[in-house]
């Protein structure tokens, strides 16, 4: 009888863990902030729009700098740092506990997932 109770408890805990996985991420997904394992307030950004708003990417485009060159890699490193800081600041102010690229996430709970793209761009442009 005791084993049955333990087995039931284990089943309940296992099912709860599956229910807690509230979003599904595509293989190779880029998570900018938080974790998909325990998110309650997920959000997304459109990576190409956010990247295009950075001065580093604009310099790469305007000057025709090869992103694979040493200079290009330096600019991309700075750009990624700027994007990460902006996303984290906006996610914190909007109370979003996970941010990923729009194409990388599916919400399994049917909630509206917030798109932070315009707010992140505004933060980058401050």
N, C-alpha and C positions, 0 to 999 in steps of 0.2 A: 504494500500500500504506500509506503514511504517513497519508493522508487517512482511510482506513478505521479505523485505530487511533484517530485523533483523534475520529472519529464515534462509535466504540464507547465511548470514554471519556466523551464528552459525554452519550450515552444513559444510561450508568451513573450519572453525576452527577445527571442529570435525574430518573431513577427514584428515586434516594436522596432527593432533595428532596421528591418526592411522598410517599414513605414516612415522611419526618420530620413531615409534617403529620398529627399524631396525633389532633387533635380538630377537629371542624367546629363553627364558630360560626354561629348564626342571624344574619341581617342585622339590624343595630342592636343587637347583643349588647353587654352591659355587662361589661367585663373589669375587675375590681377590682384585680387583681395579676397581673403577668407577661404572657406572650404565648402565644397559641395556636400560633404558628409553630414553636416549639421546646420545647413542654412535654413533660416526662417524668412529672410527678406532678400531674395536674390535680385541682382540687377545685371544689366548688360551694357556694353558700349560698342559702337561701330568703330572698329580698329582703324580703318582707312581714313575716316573723317577725323578722328582724334590725332592720328599721326600727321595728317596734312596740316593741322593747326599749329604744329610745333615749329619754332624758328629753325631748329636743326634740320627737319625734313625739308622745309622751304629752301634752306641753303643748299641742301643736296640737289634739289630739283633745279633751282635757279642757276647754280654754278656747274651743273652736270657732273657732280662728284659721284664716282662709282661707289655704291654702298659696300662693296667688298674690299675697297682700298683701305689703307691704314687711316686716312683722314675720314673716309666714310664710316668706318667702324667706330672711330672716336665720336663722331656726331650721332650715330645711332645709339651708342652707349649713353650719351647725355640725354638724347631724346627719350629713351626708355626710362631713365631715371625721372625725368620731368613728368612723363605720363603716369608712372607709378605713384608719384607723390600727389599729383592732381586727382587721380582716381581714389586714392586712400582718403584724401581730405573730403572729397565730395561724398564718398560712401559713408564716412563717419557722420557728416552733417545730415545726410539723408536717411541715416540709420539702416543702411543696407549692409548685410553681413557677408555677402559674396558678390564679386563682380567678375564677369568673364566676357569674352567676345560674344556678340550676338549670335553668331553662327554655331557656337560651341555648346549651347545649353538648351535643354528641353525641360520645362517644368512639369513634373508628374502630378502635381496637385491641382492644376487648372487655375492657379492664381495669375493675376496680371504681374508680369515681370517688368520692373521699372527700367527704362532706357535712360541712362545717365549721360549720353553722348554730349548733348548741348551744354549741360552743366560742367562737364569735364573740360570741354573746349573753352568755356568762359573762364574756368579756373586757370587754364594754361595761358590765356590772354591777359590775365591780371598783371 
